[in-house]
Amino acid sequence: MAAKIFIPFYSRTGTIEALARAVAEGAEAEGAEVRLRRARELIGHDIMSSVPGWKESAEAMNARYPAPTAEDAVWADGIVFGTPTRFGSVSSELKAYIDGLGGLWVKGALNGKAGAAFTGSATPHGGNESTIISMFNPMAHLGLIIVPTGFADGAMFKGAGTPYGPSVVSGNPPSGPTPEELDVARFQGRRIAKVAGALRALNG
Ligand SMILES: Cc1cc2nc3c(=O)[nH]c(=O)nc-3n(C[C@H](O)[C@H](O)[C@H](O)COP(=O)(O)O)c2cc1C
């Protein structure tokens, strides 16, 4: 049976959305069934309206993706979290979704599933690695088996991504992932699908 991969992400201007879609493509290339879900806004309309394009971009993505639910996490064999870097860490929007998983944590419902993370920052030294590693903390609490990218594919040797997870250096305003960054994300999608399928067979 195909592995089930759940990709809950937050993206405000489309960079992380593009990376999420590349992770999904990689997982689907391994035969996985994929759910892409976008965490919803937490900040007020005043802030969302303060930068041209933010509100419109968020609304367009909300039309494309349902919000992530706890049931999605239970359904999945592997969960890949995606977030823009916010001051060197995870966005509050994605974190709010994760913080809603306490009911599953108490039951150990996610123990033994595969987990991974990806991110983007505006600048090369803006905190991509620290953001991904910060997401490893709740993943460990939830009992996920964390799957880093490592240097386990040729895509990792072309100056894109991190050994912790795929990443984008988007610039400001964001100009989207490069082909090399998308290749790392596709590789991670293939890798998580393989590991998630193997773990499901192991867990029974
Ligand atoms: C409140 C806020 C905090 C941010 N913090 C950082 C940061 O610490 N380092 C960085 O390089 N970029 C930072 N950024 C830029 C975003 O992480 C970056 O543009 C990202 O690629 C946007 O992804 P998106 O297009 O999917 O929304 C920040 C942006 C916002 C709005």
The ligand as a Gaussian input file, in Angstrom:
#p B3LYP/6-31G(d) Opt

LIG

0 1
 C        7.635000      38.643000      10.782000
 C        8.665000      38.095000       9.824000
 C        9.852000      37.580000      10.326000
 C       10.839000      37.103000       9.455000
 N       12.010000      36.638000       9.985000
 C       13.010000      36.289000       9.152000
 C       14.283000      35.881000       9.669000
 O       14.490000      35.736000      10.881000
 N       15.280000      35.646000       8.771000
 C       15.111000      35.779000       7.419000
 O       16.058000      35.607000       6.652000
 N       13.887000      36.070000       6.898000
 C       12.849000      36.341000       7.738000
 N       11.617000      36.661000       7.217000
 C       11.380000      36.491000       5.763000
 C       10.624000      35.191000       5.416000
 O       11.042000      34.091000       6.208000
 C       10.882000      34.804000       3.964000
 O       10.570000      35.882000       3.133000
 C       10.102000      33.562000       3.526000
 O       10.733000      32.994000       2.415000
 C        8.664000      33.879000       3.136000
 O        7.966000      32.684000       2.834000
 P        6.515000      32.740000       2.144000
 O        6.678000      33.426000       0.827000
 O        6.130000      31.298000       1.978000
 O        5.583000      33.467000       3.059000
 C       10.623000      37.127000       8.056000
 C        9.402000      37.607000       7.554000
 C        8.429000      38.092000       8.423000
 C        7.136000      38.615000       7.860000

